[in-house]
Amino acid sequence: MRSTDAVLSLSTPGPSRLADTAARALRLIARVWFGFTLRGAERLPPRGPHLLVGNHSGIGVADAICMMGLRAAELRGRPMAGMMHDVFIGAPLVGRLCAALGAVRASPKAAEEAISAGRDVVVYPGGGLDSCRPLHLPRAVVFGDRRGYVRLALKTGVPVVPFATIGSHHTYLLLPWIGDALGARLRRWGVVRDARVPVPLASLGVLAATIACALGAAPLWALALAVAALVIPNPARITTDILEPIDVRAATALIEDPAARVEAAHRLVHGRLAAHVAAMRHGR
């Protein structure tokens, strides 16, 4: 697993009052703003550890809110841990909140330690490639060359539990082509890891409001509204399905070549997840 794999912690042993309060607040936001529905929680075996692997959309903001909110509801008490991108865990306010919910900086060592301690780990292998997909690719599942999650599962022997999400893609409408072109350039310069960055449609509104305010054609509150529209995710209905666990070590036991085994395990997990995302519908 590379250090920037996006992994989200859902709970920690002995949660603090801050963590409980934050989780309840996130749960409320998930239920009211996103109409969040979780299906298939009964497929999670009562005892861990497991590696939960999901698809990522809408810059990952709504996914994070909904999944962390589960700490106060369906998955309360289940020992889950994980890692988060340095950009978020290092942020002054956001980082403190995430740390209270158990998030740590992403690293293979931290993931293995969490599993050794009997805790589940939640990972979004696609990172920015998946979460920053443009608006015309709502049902794609893009992992690129990310195979760290498979290597972790094969090394530790933990089952992989895919979880599929729809709806969060629409919380931020990302412009096509521009994000890929800009991301490719920034990646060549070593600024970002992924060859894709988010360029929301709402950023055009901020640009227009900025020009209008500079020319005296609009008041400053118009710019403030444009910025709010850019930052606040759209209220889109979000549904997550937890799928049946996959024992990738057993499923690929007959493959001798290590690289071929990793690829076979990846195809199994990614294929099942992508097929489910493509066929999903909202509702109970």
Buried (B, 14 or more C-beta within 10 A) or exposed (E): BBBBBBBBBBBBEEBEEEBBEBBBBBBEBBBEBBBBBBBBBEEBEEEBBBBBBBBBBBBBBBBBBBBBBBBBBBBBEBBBBBBBBEEBBEEEEBBEBBBBBBBBBBBBEBBBBBBEEEBBBBBBBBBBBBBBBBBEBBBBBBBBEBBBBBBBBBBBEBBBBBBBBBBBBBBBBBBEEBBBBBBBEBBEEEEBBBBBBBBBBBBEBBEBBBEBBEEEEBEEEBBEBBBEBBEEBBEBBBBBBBBEBBBBBEBBEEBEEEEEBBBBBBEBBBEBBBEBBEEBEEEE
